[in-house]
């Protein structure tokens, strides 16, 4: 019953937290700059996935560092106000780090020009994500590695996977690369945080450092690889199906065009043709 409550809490919380994080990181800073410095505000996109805006000319900071600074600022506010003592507060830290991680991950993996600062930004955003996962574990507990990893999956990973797969099935243009960029870092962070030793009874002097079996870590990693491989294969099959449907529609249109009979000249100009013949 506890596992079901955690999963339902993640399902109802992940999308509002994700969209709010997108608005806070990629729209709110530009709106504040536009209001204070009287700069033109350009709204790039507002959709169910994101809210993005640009104020004036691009800033001097590298790509991704402005959202990272905003994510760190809001995370500090959540920690100072003790919002991380609640499960939704810890999940908000995870989503903020996850959203700030996307520009650096995209630059490191898919950009032609890779800057060394992107690696630093990636590590900082990943550290924020792991800190949120660690705070979640501080509330849900867990006896061993598998128990902690399962609880993190139920609250932070499986609700996101279900949400993005639902979007992927509803909207074919929803990119699988974006889906993997969202889920893979948080999955690795859950493995790392679950393998960390936990204190027993709040006594910092006598931590319970139970060694995590390597077989459990490898089995969890294998299951994650199978999940991401299944997502990739599903996306490829869907793309192949759309290509087949497009070819079928094109062939039907071509057959319809060839079946059309062009009218003869006598059908178009019956009077002129008869006049020519009579002469």
Backbone as CSV, one residue per row, in Angstrom:
resi,resn,N_x,N_y,N_z,CA_x,CA_y,CA_z,C_x,C_y,C_z
1,UNK,0.833,-1.208,0.000,0.000,0.000,0.000,0.872,1.265,0.000
2,UNK,1.967,1.202,0.726,2.873,2.352,0.748,3.466,2.605,-0.623
3,UNK,3.827,1.544,-1.332,4.401,1.692,-2.663,3.384,2.315,-3.610
4,UNK,2.117,1.917,-3.477,1.068,2.471,-4.337,0.889,3.963,-4.061
5,UNK,0.948,4.373,-2.805,0.812,5.793,-2.470,1.973,6.605,-3.034
6,UNK,3.190,6.064,-2.955,4.339,6.769,-3.512,4.213,6.948,-5.017
7,UNK,3.778,5.892,-5.700,3.626,5.973,-7.147,2.548,6.978,-7.537
8,UNK,1.416,6.971,-6.834,0.343,7.919,-7.145,0.776,9.351,-6.844
9,UNK,1.549,9.542,-5.774,2.067,10.878,-5.480,2.991,11.362,-6.591
10,UNK,3.831,10.478,-7.104,4.695,10.857,-8.212,3.920,11.163,-9.478
11,UNK,2.862,10.404,-9.748,2.071,10.608,-10.962,1.387,11.975,-10.949
12,UNK,0.800,12.341,-9.811,0.062,13.608,-9.761,0.989,14.810,-9.596
13,UNK,2.252,14.595,-9.232,3.147,15.714,-8.955,4.142,16.001,-10.066
14,UNK,4.497,14.998,-10.867,5.653,15.160,-11.746,5.387,16.172,-12.859
15,UNK,4.211,16.147,-13.467,3.982,17.073,-14.580,3.859,18.528,-14.125
16,UNK,3.094,18.847,-13.052,3.099,20.254,-12.587,4.479,20.737,-12.176
17,UNK,5.264,19.884,-11.521,6.616,20.287,-11.134,7.500,20.480,-12.366
18,UNK,7.360,19.603,-13.362,8.191,19.727,-14.559,7.880,21.004,-15.312
19,UNK,6.599,21.295,-15.535,6.261,22.495,-16.307,6.620,23.761,-15.536
20,UNK,6.422,23.733,-14.218,6.813,24.885,-13.399,8.320,25.097,-13.451
21,UNK,9.093,24.004,-13.411,10.554,24.127,-13.518,10.957,24.688,-14.871
22,UNK,10.305,24.256,-15.948,10.602,24.808,-17.263,10.298,26.304,-17.320
23,UNK,9.187,26.716,-16.728,8.821,28.128,-16.719,9.808,28.939,-15.885
24,UNK,10.193,28.410,-14.720,11.093,29.136,-13.826,12.491,29.268,-14.430
25,UNK,12.969,28.228,-15.112,14.343,28.229,-15.601,14.491,28.927,-16.958
26,UNK,13.515,28.773,-17.839,13.701,29.215,-19.219,12.785,30.366,-19.654
27,UNK,11.855,30.767,-18.798,10.964,31.889,-19.154,11.057,33.025,-18.147
28,UNK,11.057,32.713,-16.871,11.021,33.746,-15.836,12.250,34.653,-15.840
29,UNK,13.486,34.148,-15.997,14.640,35.073,-16.021,14.570,36.094,-17.158
30,UNK,14.163,35.650,-18.334,14.037,36.585,-19.454,12.931,37.606,-19.203
31,UNK,11.835,37.163,-18.593,10.749,38.107,-18.303,11.176,39.149,-17.272
32,UNK,11.949,38.731,-16.260,12.429,39.675,-15.252,13.422,40.664,-15.876
33,UNK,14.337,40.171,-16.707,15.279,41.065,-17.383,14.550,42.060,-18.281
34,UNK,13.539,41.585,-18.981,12.786,42.482,-19.869,12.051,43.555,-19.079
35,UNK,11.551,43.210,-17.901,10.801,44.182,-17.096,11.731,45.197,-16.441
36,UNK,12.885,44.747,-15.940,13.779,45.655,-15.214,14.564,46.549,-16.169
37,UNK,15.146,45.953,-17.199,16.031,46.703,-18.094,15.327,47.224,-19.343
38,UNK,14.008,47.062,-19.424,13.237,47.557,-20.570,13.756,46.985,-21.885
39,UNK,13.959,45.679,-21.873,14.453,44.986,-23.058,13.296,44.284,-23.751
40,UNK,13.379,44.129,-25.070,12.301,43.401,-25.770,12.286,41.932,-25.387
41,UNK,11.105,41.414,-25.154,10.922,40.013,-24.769,10.405,39.229,-25.962
42,UNK,11.131,38.180,-26.322,10.739,37.310,-27.429,10.308,35.959,-26.871
43,UNK,9.055,35.634,-27.041,8.530,34.342,-26.577,8.835,33.296,-27.649
44,UNK,9.714,32.378,-27.306,10.112,31.351,-28.267,9.047,30.274,-28.395
45,UNK,8.571,29.785,-27.270,7.602,28.688,-27.326,6.888,28.597,-25.980
46,UNK,5.585,28.387,-26.028,4.783,28.049,-24.850,3.896,26.882,-25.256
47,UNK,4.139,25.733,-24.672,3.397,24.530,-25.039,3.252,23.654,-23.803
48,UNK,2.728,22.459,-24.001,2.577,21.528,-22.888,3.914,20.990,-22.406
49,UNK,4.978,21.183,-23.180,6.291,20.681,-22.797,7.162,21.733,-22.143
50,UNK,7.052,22.997,-22.536,7.998,23.988,-22.072,7.427,25.388,-22.250
51,UNK,8.114,26.333,-21.599,7.851,27.755,-21.790,9.215,28.428,-21.893
52,UNK,9.521,29.007,-23.045,10.846,29.549,-23.317,10.718,30.959,-23.858
53,UNK,11.600,31.839,-23.370,11.610,33.221,-23.835,13.033,33.737,-23.798
54,UNK,13.296,34.783,-24.598,14.608,35.417,-24.684,14.403,36.918,-24.540
55,UNK,15.254,37.539,-23.717,15.183,38.982,-23.503,16.356,39.645,-24.202
56,UNK,16.073,40.470,-25.210,17.113,41.193,-25.915,18.064,40.279,-26.649
57,UNK,19.350,40.644,-26.651,20.376,39.848,-27.283,20.824,38.736,-26.332
58,UNK,21.422,37.660,-26.856,21.916,36.604,-25.978,22.939,37.144,-24.984
59,UNK,22.870,36.622,-23.753,23.765,37.082,-22.698,25.167,36.526,-22.899
60,UNK,26.103,37.046,-22.075,27.487,36.614,-22.193,27.745,35.238,-21.600
61,UNK,26.808,34.723,-20.773,27.001,33.415,-20.181,26.900,32.329,-21.241
62,UNK,27.571,31.228,-20.976,27.479,30.088,-21.877,26.083,29.489,-21.820
63,UNK,25.785,28.672,-22.813,24.457,28.089,-22.909,24.216,27.162,-21.724
64,UNK,23.124,27.390,-21.022,22.749,26.520,-19.923,23.117,27.031,-18.543
65,UNK,24.021,27.991,-18.426,24.459,28.424,-17.099,23.447,29.344,-16.428
66,UNK,22.709,30.110,-17.206,21.669,30.931,-16.588,20.568,30.072,-15.973
67,UNK,20.020,29.054,-16.667,19.060,28.166,-15.997,19.661,27.419,-14.808
68,UNK,20.946,27.078,-14.887,21.584,26.382,-13.764,21.652,27.277,-12.532
69,UNK,22.011,28.546,-12.721,22.065,29.468,-11.591,20.681,29.675,-10.975
70,UNK,19.667,29.776,-11.821,18.298,29.931,-11.309,17.860,28.667,-10.565
71,UNK,18.219,27.492,-11.086,17.871,26.242,-10.414,18.553,26.139,-9.050
72,UNK,19.821,26.541,-8.978,20.519,26.530,-7.688,19.900,27.517,-6.713
73,UNK,19.462,28.678,-7.217,18.850,29.681,-6.352,17.527,29.182,-5.783
74,UNK,16.687,28.614,-6.615,15.400,28.109,-6.137,15.593,26.876,-5.249
75,UNK,16.589,26.052,-5.540,16.870,24.902,-4.674,17.341,25.354,-3.301
76,UNK,18.153,26.406,-3.275,18.591,26.962,-1.993,17.406,27.506,-1.202
77,UNK,16.463,28.138,-1.898,15.269,28.636,-1.215,14.431,27.488,-0.659
78,UNK,14.287,26.400,-1.420,13.534,25.241,-0.928,14.220,24.636,0.288
79,UNK,15.553,24.527,0.242,16.281,23.968,1.373,16.215,24.888,2.599
80,UNK,16.314,26.204,2.391,16.286,27.147,3.509,14.913,27.153,4.179
81,UNK,13.860,27.055,3.390,12.504,27.022,3.939,12.086,25.632,4.393
82,UNK,13.016,24.673,4.331,12.794,23.285,4.769,11.697,22.599,3.961
83,UNK,11.603,23.001,2.708,10.655,22.299,1.856,11.122,20.918,1.457
84,UNK,12.452,20.668,1.578,12.966,19.340,1.236,12.603,18.291,2.262
85,UNK,11.975,18.681,3.382,11.501,17.695,4.342,10.218,17.011,3.883
86,UNK,9.626,17.515,2.820,8.449,16.891,2.223,8.860,16.160,0.947
87,UNK,8.111,15.151,0.592,8.446,14.366,-0.600,8.345,15.211,-1.867
88,UNK,7.329,16.058,-1.941,7.197,16.900,-3.135,8.318,17.938,-3.215
89,UNK,8.829,18.385,-2.047,9.966,19.300,-2.071,11.223,18.627,-2.596
90,UNK,11.472,17.389,-2.156,12.606,16.647,-2.710,12.446,16.360,-4.189
91,UNK,11.217,16.051,-4.599,10.967,15.813,-6.022,11.139,17.097,-6.833
92,UNK,10.817,18.249,-6.245,11.040,19.523,-6.929,12.529,19.771,-7.143
93,UNK,13.370,19.422,-6.161,14.812,19.540,-6.345,15.294,18.649,-7.486
94,UNK,14.757,17.445,-7.557,15.135,16.513,-8.627,14.754,17.080,-9.991
95,UNK,13.550,17.611,-10.120,13.077,18.113,-11.412,13.840,19.378,-11.811
96,UNK,14.189,20.221,-10.837,14.990,21.407,-11.156,16.366,21.015,-11.695
97,UNK,17.021,20.076,-11.016,18.310,19.612,-11.520,18.196,18.909,-12.854
98,UNK,17.128,18.152,-13.031,16.910,17.441,-14.287,16.685,18.410,-15.448
99,UNK,15.932,19.474,-15.218,15.680,20.456,-16.268,16.932,21.270,-16.587
100,UNK,17.709,21.620,-15.545,18.949,22.361,-15.785,20.010,21.502,-16.461
101,UNK,19.856,20.189,-16.390,20.844,19.281,-16.980,20.716,19.171,-18.496
102,UNK,19.527,19.400,-19.034,19.267,19.149,-20.450,20.155,19.952,-21.403
103,UNK,20.359,21.274,-21.202,21.231,21.993,-22.155,22.664,21.475,-22.182
104,UNK,23.211,21.137,-21.020,24.585,20.633,-20.981,24.683,19.243,-21.598
105,UNK,23.688,18.414,-21.349,23.705,17.078,-21.934,23.566,17.134,-23.443
106,UNK,22.733,18.032,-23.929,22.573,18.194,-25.373,23.859,18.717,-26.012
107,UNK,24.560,19.617,-25.317,25.800,20.160,-25.856,26.917,19.121,-25.842
108,UNK,26.977,18.297,-24.808,28.036,17.300,-24.720,27.852,16.149,-25.698
109,UNK,26.611,15.806,-25.996,26.356,14.622,-26.810,26.091,14.939,-28.278
110,UNK,25.420,16.049,-28.564,24.921,16.262,-29.917,25.421,17.545,-30.560
111,UNK,26.238,18.313,-29.885,26.736,19.556,-30.448,28.104,19.340,-31.079
112,UNK,28.363,20.065,-32.157,29.666,19.972,-32.812,30.761,20.683,-32.009
113,UNK,30.378,21.732,-31.304,31.354,22.480,-30.506,31.120,22.185,-29.030
114,UNK,32.030,21.458,-28.422,31.934,21.078,-27.010,32.874,21.948,-26.183
115,UNK,32.294,22.664,-25.238,33.091,23.524,-24.367,33.396,22.799,-23.057
116,UNK,34.576,23.042,-22.464,34.892,22.401,-21.176,33.945,22.825,-20.049
117,UNK,33.388,24.023,-20.157,32.472,24.478,-19.110,31.183,23.657,-19.081
118,UNK,30.850,23.021,-20.205,29.637,22.203,-20.227,29.769,21.003,-19.297
119,UNK,30.971,20.456,-19.172,31.178,19.333,-18.253,30.971,19.779,-16.801
120,UNK,31.449,20.981,-16.467,31.236,21.499,-15.117,29.743,21.722,-14.852
121,UNK,29.032,22.294,-15.818,27.597,22.486,-15.651,26.856,21.169,-15.520
122,UNK,27.291,20.169,-16.299,26.665,18.849,-16.199,26.840,18.261,-14.804
123,UNK,28.046,18.362,-14.247,28.297,17.814,-12.916,27.503,18.566,-11.846
124,UNK,27.400,19.900,-11.989,26.642,20.677,-11.007,25.155,20.323,-11.042
125,UNK,24.585,20.213,-12.239,23.166,19.861,-12.350,22.920,18.428,-11.892
126,UNK,23.849,17.532,-12.197,23.711,16.152,-11.737,23.813,16.064,-10.221
127,UNK,24.686,16.886,-9.625,24.780,16.917,-8.170,23.495,17.414,-7.528
128,UNK,22.848,18.409,-8.149,21.568,18.896,-7.633,20.498,17.812,-7.722
129,UNK,20.490,17.067,-8.804,19.527,15.971,-8.945,19.755,14.894,-7.895
130,UNK,21.001,14.524,-7.687,21.321,13.507,-6.677,20.992,14.002,-5.271
131,UNK,21.175,15.310,-5.019,20.820,15.851,-3.707,19.316,15.735,-3.463
132,UNK,18.513,16.021,-4.487,17.074,15.844,-4.339,16.686,14.393,-4.102
133,UNK,17.331,13.467,-4.812,17.063,12.050,-4.581,17.471,11.630,-3.172
134,UNK,18.578,12.175,-2.692,19.036,11.866,-1.334,18.052,12.374,-0.291
135,UNK,17.495,13.555,-0.517,16.502,14.078,0.424,15.214,13.263,0.391
136,UNK,14.863,12.751,-0.770,13.688,11.875,-0.847,13.923,10.611,-0.043
137,UNK,15.120,10.027,-0.170,15.430,8.830,0.606,15.429,9.109,2.098
138,UNK,15.781,10.339,2.492,15.724,10.682,3.900,14.311,10.650,4.460
139,UNK,13.303,10.764,3.584,11.907,10.703,4.031,11.304,9.316,3.895
140,UNK,11.628,8.608,2.837,11.003,7.298,2.620,11.788,6.172,3.272
141,UNK,13.076,6.370,3.567,13.869,5.327,4.207,14.258,4.226,3.238
142,UNK,14.345,3.018,3.776,14.760,1.862,2.979,15.802,1.046,3.716
143,UNK,15.601,-0.251,3.748,16.484,-1.127,4.524,17.770,-1.449,3.791
144,UNK,17.665,-1.747,2.514,18.845,-2.149,1.756,18.840,-1.441,0.406
145,UNK,19.769,-1.841,-0.438,19.918,-1.170,-1.733,18.672,-1.335,-2.595
146,UNK,18.168,-2.540,-2.704,17.012,-2.775,-3.567,15.777,-2.050,-3.074
147,UNK,15.597,-2.009,-1.757,14.442,-1.308,-1.206,14.523,0.192,-1.498
148,UNK,15.692,0.786,-1.294,15.854,2.220,-1.566,15.702,2.515,-3.054
149,UNK,16.281,1.661,-3.878,16.202,1.886,-5.323,14.767,1.746,-5.825
150,UNK,14.025,0.779,-5.281,12.630,0.600,-5.683,11.776,1.788,-5.261
151,UNK,12.017,2.320,-4.062,11.241,3.477,-3.611,11.520,4.709,-4.470
152,UNK,12.778,4.918,-4.834,13.100,6.040,-5.715,12.475,5.859,-7.096
153,UNK,12.468,4.643,-7.598,11.834,4.383,-8.892,10.352,4.677,-8.851
154,UNK,9.700,4.291,-7.758,8.256,4.493,-7.670,7.883,5.964,-7.612
155,UNK,8.714,6.784,-6.983,8.349,8.191,-6.808,8.917,9.098,-7.898
156,UNK,10.130,8.837,-8.356,10.807,9.805,-9.222,10.982,9.345,-10.662
157,UNK,11.002,8.037,-10.935,11.347,7.564,-12.280,10.133,7.008,-13.008
158,UNK,9.443,6.054,-12.406,8.321,5.410,-13.108,7.194,6.386,-13.449
159,UNK,6.813,7.340,-12.576,5.790,8.315,-13.005,6.233,9.144,-14.213
160,UNK,7.503,9.524,-14.255,7.987,10.267,-15.428,7.993,9.397,-16.669
161,UNK,8.424,8.149,-16.520,8.430,7.249,-17.672,7.021,7.043,-18.213
162,UNK,6.048,6.869,-17.326,4.663,6.692,-17.770,4.136,7.948,-18.453
163,UNK,4.473,9.121,-17.896,4.005,10.376,-18.485,4.580,10.594,-19.876
164,UNK,5.911,10.433,-20.024,6.543,10.704,-21.309,6.181,9.649,-22.345
165,UNK,5.986,8.396,-21.911,5.540,7.383,-22.870,4.116,7.660,-23.346
166,UNK,3.281,8.179,-22.449,1.927,8.571,-22.875,1.991,9.704,-23.896
167,UNK,2.869,10.682,-23.669,3.058,11.745,-24.654,3.598,11.194,-25.965
168,UNK,4.487,10.215,-25.862,5.098,9.641,-27.075,4.057,8.894,-27.906
169,UNK,3.141,8.210,-27.241,2.097,7.489,-27.961,1.063,8.446,-28.549
170,UNK,0.817,9.555,-27.870,-0.199,10.491,-28.347,0.350,11.402,-29.437
171,UNK,1.609,11.835,-29.278,2.222,12.752,-30.234,3.420,12.060,-30.872
172,UNK,3.313,11.617,-32.120,4.421,10.875,-32.751,5.699,11.688,-32.899
173,UNK,5.593,13.023,-32.951,6.792,13.838,-33.121,7.574,14.003,-31.817
174,UNK,7.051,13.469,-30.716,7.760,13.565,-29.438,9.039,12.745,-29.528
175,UNK,10.191,13.414,-29.406,11.466,12.778,-29.683,11.876,11.763,-28.637
176,UNK,12.353,10.610,-29.086,12.874,9.599,-28.171,14.179,10.061,-27.537
177,UNK,14.960,10.845,-28.259,16.199,11.367,-27.687,15.919,12.239,-26.478
178,UNK,14.887,13.071,-26.557,14.493,13.903,-25.420,14.032,13.042,-24.249
179,UNK,13.309,11.979,-24.541,12.830,11.080,-23.502,13.988,10.405,-22.774
180,UNK,14.975,9.940,-23.514,16.123,9.283,-22.895,16.984,10.287,-22.131
181,UNK,17.105,11.507,-22.635,17.878,12.523,-21.932,17.237,12.894,-20.602
182,UNK,15.929,12.742,-20.486,15.259,13.017,-19.226,15.403,11.869,-18.225
183,UNK,15.269,10.643,-18.703,15.176,9.503,-17.796,16.523,8.899,-17.425
184,UNK,17.461,8.889,-18.360,18.726,8.198,-18.092,19.534,8.844,-16.968
185,UNK,19.701,10.179,-16.901,20.469,10.736,-15.781,19.840,10.481,-14.420
186,UNK,18.518,10.570,-14.328,17.876,10.355,-13.045,17.953,8.884,-12.631
187,UNK,17.994,7.990,-13.606,18.152,6.572,-13.292,19.551,6.302,-12.742
188,UNK,20.561,6.873,-13.384,21.926,6.708,-12.883,22.077,7.346,-11.508
189,UNK,21.474,8.523,-11.311,21.521,9.161,-10.000,20.858,8.330,-8.924
190,UNK,19.760,7.650,-9.260,19.103,6.777,-8.294,19.987,5.599,-7.912
191,UNK,20.716,5.058,-8.886,21.663,3.982,-8.577,22.750,4.461,-7.619
192,UNK,23.280,5.648,-7.884,24.362,6.171,-7.040,23.866,6.459,-5.627
193,UNK,22.713,7.115,-5.511,22.199,7.483,-4.200,21.772,6.252,-3.413
194,UNK,21.190,5.268,-4.080,20.773,4.051,-3.382,21.961,3.248,-2.874
195,UNK,23.095,3.359,-3.550,24.284,2.623,-3.114,25.030,3.309,-1.982
196,UNK,24.671,4.570,-1.691,25.346,5.278,-0.606,24.928,4.703,0.738
197,UNK,25.855,4.615,1.706,25.491,4.092,3.027,24.578,5.060,3.758
198,UNK,23.678,4.507,4.555,22.738,5.300,5.329,23.086,5.216,6.797
199,UNK,22.804,6.297,7.529,23.045,6.307,8.964,21.935,5.571,9.694
200,UNK,22.257,4.952,10.788,21.303,4.179,11.572,20.900,4.966,12.809
201,UNK,19.614,5.257,12.908,19.095,5.912,14.098,19.536,7.347,14.266
202,UNK,20.039,7.983,13.230,20.448,9.364,13.307,21.761,9.571,14.029
203,UNK,22.491,8.487,14.381,23.771,8.618,15.056,24.864,8.741,14.014
204,UNK,25.469,9.927,13.927,26.476,10.147,12.906,27.786,9.461,13.228
205,UNK,28.002,9.093,14.493,29.267,8.478,14.868,29.300,6.985,14.568
206,UNK,28.167,6.399,14.434,28.136,4.961,14.175,27.300,4.673,12.942
207,UNK,27.763,5.025,11.778,26.989,4.775,10.562,26.959,3.294,10.238
208,UNK,25.835,2.870,9.690,25.677,1.491,9.294,26.118,1.371,7.837
209,UNK,27.304,0.913,7.612,27.861,0.822,6.267,27.757,-0.622,5.785
210,UNK,26.550,-1.012,5.461,26.359,-2.352,4.931,26.792,-2.360,3.474
211,UNK,27.672,-3.253,3.106,28.125,-3.279,1.713,27.000,-3.687,0.774
212,UNK,26.893,-2.978,-0.307,25.866,-3.270,-1.304,26.378,-4.380,-2.219
213,UNK,25.626,-5.470,-2.368,26.075,-6.534,-3.271,26.202,-6.011,-4.703
214,UNK,27.293,-6.381,-5.342,27.531,-5.930,-6.709,26.518,-6.532,-7.673
215,UNK,26.013,-7.713,-7.349,25.032,-8.364,-8.231,23.747,-7.547,-8.298
216,UNK,23.333,-6.969,-7.165,22.111,-6.165,-7.161,22.277,-4.904,-8.021
217,UNK,23.434,-4.269,-7.921,23.670,-3.071,-8.728,23.688,-3.414,-10.214
218,UNK,24.372,-4.500,-10.578,24.443,-4.892,-11.981,23.074,-5.302,-12.510
219,UNK,22.278,-5.989,-11.670,20.936,-6.390,-12.105,20.043,-5.170,-12.325
220,UNK,20.132,-4.185,-11.435,19.335,-2.963,-11.610,19.771,-2.198,-12.852
221,UNK,21.094,-2.159,-13.083,21.588,-1.486,-14.281,21.138,-2.201,-15.547
222,UNK,21.119,-3.529,-15.514,20.662,-4.303,-16.671,19.187,-4.054,-16.949
223,UNK,18.375,-3.978,-15.890,16.948,-3.700,-16.087,16.734,-2.317,-16.694
224,UNK,17.525,-1.335,-16.237,17.418,-0.012,-16.820,17.812,0.008,-18.285
225,UNK,18.875,-0.717,-18.630,19.286,-0.790,-20.042,18.212,-1.440,-20.898
226,UNK,17.564,-2.471,-20.360,16.466,-3.111,-21.099,15.292,-2.146,-21.300
227,UNK,15.003,-1.340,-20.259,13.918,-0.365,-20.378,14.207,0.656,-21.466
228,UNK,15.418,1.220,-21.452,15.761,2.239,-22.447,15.872,1.633,-23.846
229,UNK,16.331,0.384,-23.942,16.361,-0.279,-25.243,14.953,-0.508,-25.773
230,UNK,14.022,-0.861,-24.872,12.634,-1.051,-25.299,12.030,0.267,-25.780
231,UNK,12.376,1.374,-25.113,11.881,2.682,-25.558,12.405,3.002,-26.954
232,UNK,13.704,2.748,-27.171,14.278,3.012,-28.492,13.682,2.145,-29.570
233,UNK,13.458,0.857,-29.284,12.872,-0.032,-30.285,11.425,0.347,-30.587
234,UNK,10.693,0.752,-29.540,9.313,1.193,-29.764,9.267,2.432,-30.652
235,UNK,10.179,3.364,-30.392,10.216,4.576,-31.223,10.581,4.247,-32.663
236,UNK,11.546,3.333,-32.846,11.930,2.969,-34.214,10.796,2.277,-34.947
237,UNK,10.078,1.401,-34.212,8.939,0.726,-34.844,7.849,1.718,-35.214
238,UNK,7.627,2.706,-34.321,6.601,3.717,-34.639,7.009,4.553,-35.840
239,UNK,8.283,4.914,-35.919,8.746,5.679,-37.073,8.631,4.866,-38.356
240,UNK,8.952,3.569,-38.274,8.801,2.728,-39.455,7.358,2.598,-39.882
241,UNK,6.455,2.539,-38.884,5.031,2.449,-39.220,4.555,3.725,-39.896
242,UNK,5.007,4.876,-39.409,4.608,6.147,-40.036,5.164,6.254,-41.452
243,UNK,6.383,5.767,-41.669,6.949,5.783,-43.017,6.156,4.870,-43.943
244,UNK,5.751,3.695,-43.431,4.949,2.775,-44.243,3.602,3.378,-44.593
245,UNK,2.973,4.050,-43.607,1.678,4.684,-43.876,1.833,5.797,-44.907
246,UNK,2.931,6.554,-44.829,3.158,7.621,-45.803,3.363,7.049,-47.202
247,UNK,4.139,5.963,-47.317,4.324,5.335,-48.621,3.008,4.779,-49.167
248,UNK,2.215,4.198,-48.269,0.927,3.654,-48.721,0.008,4.767,-49.212
249,UNK,-0.030,5.878,-48.488,-0.869,6.993,-48.924,-0.383,7.559,-50.245
250,UNK,0.943,7.625,-50.421,1.478,8.140,-51.679,1.140,7.213,-52.842
251,UNK,1.213,5.914,-52.604,0.880,4.966,-53.678,-0.600,5.027,-54.038
252,UNK,-1.458,5.227,-52.997,-2.895,5.341,-53.282,-3.176,6.596,-54.101
253,UNK,-2.537,7.702,-53.741,-2.727,8.940,-54.511,-2.231,8.776,-55.945
254,UNK,-1.107,8.079,-56.123,-0.576,7.882,-57.459,-1.490,7.004,-58.291
255,UNK,-2.054,5.969,-57.673,-2.978,5.106,-58.413,-4.246,5.848,-58.791
256,UNK,-4.711,6.741,-57.887,-5.893,7.541,-58.217,-5.614,8.486,-59.378
257,UNK,-4.407,9.049,-59.409,-4.068,9.953,-60.500,-3.973,9.221,-61.834
258,UNK,-3.392,8.036,-61.806,-3.288,7.274,-63.053,-4.633,6.752,-63.527
259,UNK,-5.559,6.581,-62.559,-6.888,6.089,-62.959,-7.747,7.168,-63.603
260,UNK,-7.362,8.413,-63.402,-8.135,9.494,-64.013,-7.963,9.483,-65.536
261,UNK,-9.045,9.678,-66.265,-8.994,9.734,-67.712,-9.049,11.190,-68.139
262,UNK,-8.027,11.604,-68.854,-8.007,12.968,-69.356,-9.059,13.136,-70.447
263,UNK,-9.808,14.224,-70.415,-10.842,14.422,-71.441,-10.221,14.694,-72.808
264,UNK,-10.903,14.200,-73.802,-10.442,14.417,-75.180,-10.768,15.837,-75.621
265,UNK,-10.127,16.202,-76.753,-10.348,17.564,-77.254,-11.772,17.731,-77.766
266,UNK,-12.347,16.662,-78.277,-13.733,16.732,-78.760,-14.699,16.979,-77.619
267,UNK,-14.337,16.433,-76.392,-15.218,16.651,-75.253,-15.146,18.077,-74.748
268,UNK,-13.992,18.712,-74.928,-13.830,20.067,-74.409,-14.386,21.101,-75.375
269,UNK,-14.053,20.944,-76.661,-14.501,21.907,-77.666,-15.317,21.175,-78.742
270,UNK,-16.524,20.807,-78.446,-17.290,20.042,-79.438,-17.686,20.884,-80.662
271,UNK,-17.996,22.159,-80.435,-18.444,22.993,-81.554,-17.282,23.296,-82.496
272,UNK,-16.108,23.621,-81.908,-14.975,23.966,-82.753,-14.523,22.806,-83.596
273,UNK,-14.518,21.635,-82.952,-14.084,20.452,-83.670,-15.033,20.121,-84.803
274,UNK,-16.333,20.267,-84.524,-17.289,19.980,-85.609,-17.159,20.989,-86.751
275,UNK,-16.888,22.230,-86.358,-16.724,23.234,-87.408,-15.518,22.946,-88.287
276,UNK,-14.449,22.531,-87.670,-13.239,22.218,-88.449,-13.505,21.071,-89.383
277,UNK,-14.238,20.050,-88.920,-14.518,18.883,-89.736,-15.424,19.232,-90.925
278,UNK,-16.379,20.121,-90.642,-17.292,20.470,-91.743,-16.585,21.216,-92.847
279,UNK,-15.573,22.021,-92.459,-14.814,22.724,-93.476,-13.911,21.783,-94.250
